[in-house]
């Protein structure tokens, strides 16, 4: 196996990730969870989303499938809804 190539930083300091404020991280997480909840409700009310693997009518596990689909949409960040929720909440905190 080969070792990754590393380049020394001027002054010998290693690059570090910017510090994340715990309140900001918690607020972003809450915004993402709220987006997931909203999408799950939209999928439920509209009757869309992936059909149940069991086929036919709705099963007891369909709500879990809808929630997983909604969480995936929220985590992707493609809609921007969680970001908008975060910005709105950040102004008030």
Helices and strands as residue ranges (DSSP letters): G 10-12, H 22-46, H 62-76, H 81-92
